[in-house]
Amino acid sequence: MNVFNSIQKYLEKKEQNAEVSAPEGFCPNCWGHQEYGGDFFEAMRVEEIDLLNIEEKKGWIQAYAEKNLLGIQLQKKDQGLVCSTCNIAL
């Protein structure tokens, strides 16, 4: 799944008050513990992004994710999905 779709699904679940720890494909440990989630939501607030205009801001979200979130994207390895930042295997 690409980064934009993963983040969009995460935001939809979050808006429905569903319990989600991190966008699919990202390390839940790093997302919460290192406050990537808080930084991401603050950046979205500043850019005035919500589910009503998310498609219009797709390029901004992809650029932000490439710059700030790809380090915590899970990678497929022999032991399963592994975070390159904290080395946790899921």
FENWOBEL-V449081 format. One record per backbone hydrogen bond with DSSP energy under -0.5 kcal/mol. CO is the residue of the C=O (numbers start at 0). NH is the residue of the N-H. Records with the same first field share a line. If there is no record, write none. Layout:
CO->NH + NH
This chain:
1->5
2->6
3->7
4->8
5->9
6->10
7->11
8->12
9->13
10->14
11->15
12->17
13->16
17->19
22->25
24->73
26->30
27->31
28->32
29->33 + 35
30->35 + 36
31->34
34->38
35->39
36->40
37->41
38->42
39->43
40->44
41->45
42->46
43->48
44->47
49->52
52->56
54->57
56->60
57->61
58->62
59->63
60->64
61->65
62->66
63->67
64->68 + 69
68->71
69->72
71->26
72->83
74->81
76->79
79->76
80->89
81->74
82->86
87->82
